[in-house]
Amino acid sequence: MPKRILVVDDDPNIRRLVSLALTEDTPYEVSDVSSAEAALLHISRQPVDLLLTDVKMPGMSGIELIQRVRQLDPATAVVVFTISPDDLSPQLKAELQIDYVLPKPATAEQLRLAATTLLDPIKPAAASRSEAPTGETSGGSRFSQRLAMLRSRQPAQSASAGSSNVAMRLTPHQSGRSGRSYSEAQLERMRQSLKDLALAPDVQCAILADMSGLVLSHWSRRRDINVTVVAALAAGNTLALAEIGRHLGQQRPGHLVIHEGQDQNIIMASVADLILLLAIGANASLGWARIAALRACEEMARIAHSE
């Protein structure tokens, strides 16, 4: 399977030039998106081996994007290209585990050398180099660790002995709790279960997310919905309501919220660190939606703990 690279920049010309540099005479599969939010959605559907991102972008910044990617998969290689490399302090680069910082615009040779060094470290031309490709690394020890990690990385990683391959890793949203790992089989069962619910005629949008706000699957009759933002807001709202209930003396937090509108009703159900959000027509039965959302969320939780 070819190594996957994702290029993130709000400038379409930069994305085009970087993508061309990384696809010309290379074995890589390169995709590009215009925002950090779109990048998270892309990665939630298809993990990548290398992330190349700008720092300053409208909406979520490149720094926030790297922080979220590090939560999803610490082994993802990260290259930052920016007009102001000095804005990234050594402490921040070390904290985010940034492999390379390249000046913007970076040359095609710089980009290809960075990708080859990080994705194909066993090649003599790349492994013999100890310096960054006319950019800078976040530290020699970090770079050595990256090479060792990539060399030892297997094509398919396992959650544990005898278990299915890990397709997605989630970090806990509360300290002292362990994160979860989902196999591709689990994710596919979740997608199918969500699809079955979303095909109901009154459902306009259905989103399944982790309590951290990461989209696991979604379906919508509209193309203009930013599901990444919606999922993050749903997670924040769910946690906020739980905290409000705690302050008011609620012993057991609720698992369902209904927001009625004139043109659309929104239902959010939460079970076992999973959030299911449904947008249904204003004339749809709220009783049906309530039962369907809770049953679907419970089914997702059973799938999540089935392996």
C-alpha positions as CSV (number, residue, x, y, z in Angstrom):
1,M,0.0,0.0,0.0
2,P,1.5,3.4,-0.9
3,K,2.3,5.8,1.9
4,R,-0.4,8.5,2.3
5,I,0.4,12.3,2.5
6,L,-2.0,15.1,3.3
7,V,-1.2,18.7,2.4
8,V,-3.1,21.4,4.3
9,D,-3.0,25.0,3.2
10,D,-5.7,27.7,2.6
11,D,-3.8,28.9,-0.5
12,P,-4.8,26.7,-3.5
13,N,-1.6,27.6,-5.4
14,I,0.6,26.3,-2.5
15,R,-1.4,23.1,-2.3
16,R,-1.0,22.5,-6.0
17,L,2.7,23.1,-6.0
18,V,3.4,21.0,-2.9
19,S,1.2,18.2,-4.3
20,L,2.9,18.2,-7.7
21,A,6.4,18.1,-6.0
22,L,5.3,15.1,-3.9
23,T,3.6,13.1,-6.7
24,E,6.2,13.6,-9.5
25,D,8.2,10.4,-9.7
26,T,7.3,9.3,-6.2
27,P,5.3,6.3,-4.9
28,Y,3.2,8.4,-2.6
29,E,-0.6,8.9,-2.5
30,V,-1.1,12.7,-2.0
31,S,-4.3,14.5,-1.0
32,D,-4.8,18.1,-0.2
33,V,-7.4,20.1,1.7
34,S,-7.9,23.8,2.4
35,S,-8.5,23.9,6.1
36,A,-7.5,22.2,9.4
37,E,-11.1,21.2,9.9
38,A,-11.2,19.5,6.5
39,A,-7.9,17.8,7.4
40,L,-9.4,16.2,10.5
41,L,-12.4,15.0,8.6
42,H,-10.1,13.5,6.0
43,I,-7.9,11.8,8.6
44,S,-10.9,10.4,10.5
45,R,-11.9,8.6,7.3
46,Q,-8.4,7.7,6.1
47,P,-5.4,8.0,8.3
48,V,-2.2,9.4,6.8
49,D,1.5,8.7,7.2
50,L,2.7,12.2,6.7
51,L,1.0,15.6,7.4
52,L,2.3,18.8,5.8
53,T,0.6,21.8,7.1
54,D,0.7,25.6,7.2
55,V,0.5,27.3,10.6
56,K,-1.7,30.3,10.1
57,M,-5.1,29.5,8.4
58,P,-8.6,30.7,8.8
59,G,-10.5,28.9,11.6
60,M,-8.5,26.2,13.3
61,S,-4.7,26.8,13.1
62,G,-2.1,24.4,12.0
63,I,-0.9,24.1,15.6
64,E,-4.3,23.0,16.8
65,L,-4.5,20.6,13.9
66,I,-1.1,19.0,14.9
67,Q,-2.3,18.7,18.5
68,R,-5.4,16.8,17.3
69,V,-3.4,14.6,15.0
70,R,-1.0,13.7,17.7
71,Q,-4.0,12.5,19.8
72,L,-5.2,10.3,16.9
73,D,-1.8,8.8,16.0
74,P,1.5,9.9,17.6
75,A,3.4,8.0,14.9
76,T,2.2,10.4,12.1
77,A,5.1,12.3,10.6
78,V,4.6,16.1,10.6
79,V,6.2,18.7,8.5
80,V,5.3,22.4,8.9
81,F,5.9,24.9,6.2
82,T,5.6,28.6,7.2
83,I,6.6,32.1,6.2
84,S,7.9,32.7,9.7
85,P,9.8,29.6,11.0
86,D,11.1,31.6,13.9
87,D,7.5,31.8,15.3
88,L,7.8,28.2,16.3
89,S,9.9,28.0,19.5
90,P,12.0,25.0,20.2
91,Q,9.8,24.1,23.1
92,L,6.7,24.2,20.9
93,K,8.3,22.0,18.2
94,A,9.4,19.5,20.8
95,E,6.0,19.5,22.5
96,L,4.2,18.9,19.2
97,Q,6.9,16.5,18.0
98,I,7.3,18.3,14.7
99,D,9.8,16.5,12.4
100,Y,10.7,19.3,10.0
101,V,10.0,23.1,9.8
102,L,10.5,24.3,6.2
103,P,10.5,27.9,5.0
104,K,7.6,28.9,2.8
105,P,7.7,28.5,-0.1
106,A,9.8,25.3,0.1
107,T,11.5,24.0,-2.9
108,A,10.4,20.7,-4.6
109,E,13.7,19.1,-3.5
110,Q,13.2,20.1,0.1
111,L,9.7,18.7,0.1
112,R,10.7,15.4,-1.6
113,L,13.7,15.0,0.7
114,A,11.6,15.5,3.8
115,A,9.0,13.0,2.7
116,T,11.6,10.4,1.6
117,T,13.5,10.8,4.9
118,L,10.4,10.3,7.0
119,L,8.5,7.8,5.0
120,D,11.4,5.7,3.5
121,P,14.2,5.9,6.1
122,I,15.7,2.6,5.0
123,K,16.7,4.1,1.6
124,P,20.4,4.8,1.6
125,A,19.9,8.2,0.1
126,A,17.6,9.2,2.9
127,A,18.9,7.3,5.9
128,S,22.5,8.6,5.4
129,R,21.4,12.2,5.9
130,S,21.5,13.5,9.4
131,E,20.3,17.0,8.8
132,A,17.0,18.4,7.8
133,P,16.5,19.2,4.1
134,T,17.6,22.9,4.2
135,G,15.1,23.3,7.0
136,E,15.4,22.3,10.6
137,T,14.3,19.4,12.8
138,S,12.9,19.6,16.2
139,G,16.0,17.9,17.6
140,G,18.4,15.2,16.7
141,S,17.1,12.8,19.3
142,R,13.5,13.3,18.1
143,F,14.6,12.7,14.5
144,S,16.4,9.5,15.5
145,Q,13.4,8.3,17.4
146,R,11.2,9.0,14.3
147,L,13.5,6.9,12.1
148,A,13.5,4.1,14.6
149,M,9.7,4.2,14.9
150,L,9.2,4.2,11.2
151,R,11.7,1.4,10.6
152,S,9.9,-0.8,13.2
153,R,6.4,0.1,12.2
154,Q,4.5,-2.8,10.7
155,P,2.0,-2.3,7.8
156,A,-0.8,-3.5,10.1
157,Q,-0.7,-2.6,13.7
158,S,-2.7,-4.6,16.3
159,A,-4.5,-3.5,19.3
160,S,-3.4,-6.5,21.2
161,A,-2.5,-10.1,20.5
162,G,-5.1,-11.9,18.5
163,S,-7.3,-8.8,18.0
164,S,-8.2,-7.1,14.7
165,N,-6.0,-4.4,13.2
166,V,-6.3,-1.0,14.7
167,A,-7.8,1.5,12.3
168,M,-8.4,4.4,14.7
169,R,-7.0,5.4,18.1
170,L,-8.8,7.8,20.5
171,T,-7.4,9.5,23.4
172,P,-9.5,9.9,26.6
173,H,-11.3,13.2,27.2
174,Q,-10.7,13.0,30.9
175,S,-7.4,12.4,32.7
176,G,-6.9,9.0,34.4
177,R,-9.0,7.2,31.7
178,S,-7.6,5.1,29.0
179,G,-8.3,5.8,25.3
180,R,-10.0,3.4,22.9
181,S,-8.9,1.7,19.7
182,Y,-11.3,0.8,17.0
183,S,-10.7,-1.8,14.3
184,E,-11.7,-1.3,10.7
185,A,-14.4,-4.0,11.2
186,Q,-15.8,-2.1,14.1
187,L,-15.8,1.2,12.2
188,E,-17.5,-0.4,9.2
189,R,-20.3,-1.9,11.5
190,M,-20.8,1.6,13.0
191,R,-21.0,3.2,9.5
192,Q,-23.5,0.6,8.4
193,S,-25.6,1.0,11.6
194,L,-25.6,4.8,11.1
195,K,-26.5,4.4,7.5
196,D,-29.5,2.2,8.4
197,L,-30.7,5.0,10.7
198,A,-29.9,7.8,8.3
199,L,-32.0,6.2,5.5
200,A,-35.2,7.0,7.5
201,P,-37.1,9.6,5.4
202,D,-37.3,12.2,8.2
203,V,-33.5,12.2,8.9
204,Q,-31.6,15.0,7.3
205,C,-28.2,14.5,8.9
206,A,-26.7,11.9,11.2
207,I,-23.3,12.2,12.9
208,L,-21.5,9.7,15.1
209,A,-18.6,11.1,17.1
210,D,-16.4,10.4,20.1
211,M,-16.8,12.5,23.2
212,S,-13.5,14.3,22.2
213,G,-15.4,15.6,19.1
214,L,-13.7,13.3,16.6
215,V,-16.1,12.2,13.8
216,L,-16.3,8.4,13.4
217,S,-19.0,8.4,10.7
218,H,-21.6,10.7,9.2
219,W,-24.3,10.9,6.6
220,S,-26.2,14.0,5.3
221,R,-28.6,14.9,2.6
222,R,-26.8,18.3,2.4
223,R,-23.2,19.0,1.2
224,D,-22.7,22.3,3.0
225,I,-22.5,20.9,6.5
226,N,-19.1,21.1,8.3
227,V,-19.5,17.9,10.3
228,T,-16.2,18.4,12.0
229,V,-17.3,21.6,13.6
230,V,-20.8,20.2,14.4
231,A,-19.3,17.2,16.1
232,A,-16.9,19.3,18.2
233,L,-19.8,21.6,19.3
234,A,-22.0,18.6,20.1
235,A,-19.2,17.1,22.3
236,G,-18.7,20.5,24.0
237,N,-22.4,20.8,24.6
238,T,-22.7,17.3,26.0
239,L,-19.9,17.8,28.4
240,A,-21.2,21.3,29.4
241,L,-24.7,19.9,30.2
242,A,-23.2,17.1,32.2
243,E,-21.2,19.7,34.2
244,I,-24.3,21.9,34.7
245,G,-26.2,18.8,36.0
246,R,-23.4,18.0,38.4
247,H,-23.4,21.6,39.8
248,L,-27.2,21.3,40.2
249,G,-26.9,18.1,42.2
250,Q,-27.8,15.7,39.4
251,Q,-26.6,12.2,40.4
252,R,-26.9,10.6,37.0
253,P,-26.4,12.7,33.9
254,G,-29.0,12.5,31.1
255,H,-28.3,10.7,27.8
256,L,-30.6,12.7,25.5
257,V,-31.0,16.3,24.5
258,I,-33.8,17.5,22.1
259,H,-33.6,21.0,20.5
260,E,-36.8,21.9,18.8
261,G,-36.8,24.4,15.9
262,Q,-39.3,25.8,13.5
263,D,-37.7,24.1,10.4
264,Q,-35.7,21.3,12.0
265,N,-35.3,19.4,15.3
266,I,-31.9,18.2,16.6
267,I,-31.5,15.2,18.9
268,M,-28.2,14.4,20.6
269,A,-27.8,11.0,22.4
270,S,-24.7,10.0,24.3
271,V,-23.7,6.5,25.6
272,A,-20.3,5.3,26.7
273,D,-18.2,8.2,25.4
274,L,-20.1,8.2,22.0
275,I,-22.3,10.9,20.7
276,L,-25.0,10.5,18.1
277,L,-26.5,13.6,16.6
278,L,-29.6,13.6,14.4
279,A,-31.2,16.4,12.5
280,I,-34.8,15.6,11.5
281,G,-37.6,17.5,9.9
282,A,-39.8,19.7,12.1
283,N,-42.8,17.5,11.4
284,A,-41.1,14.3,12.3
285,S,-42.1,12.4,15.4
286,L,-39.9,13.3,18.3
287,G,-41.0,10.2,20.2
288,W,-39.7,8.0,17.3
289,A,-36.5,10.1,17.0
290,R,-35.8,9.8,20.7
291,I,-36.2,6.0,20.8
292,A,-34.3,5.6,17.5
293,A,-31.4,7.8,18.7
294,L,-31.0,6.0,22.0
295,R,-31.2,2.5,20.5
296,A,-28.7,3.4,17.7
297,C,-26.3,4.9,20.2
298,E,-26.5,1.8,22.5
299,E,-25.9,-0.3,19.4
300,M,-22.8,1.8,18.6
301,A,-21.5,1.3,22.1
302,R,-22.0,-2.5,21.8
303,I,-20.0,-2.5,18.6
304,A,-17.3,-0.3,20.2
305,H,-16.8,-2.9,23.0
306,S,-17.3,-6.0,20.9
307,E,-13.6,-6.6,20.2
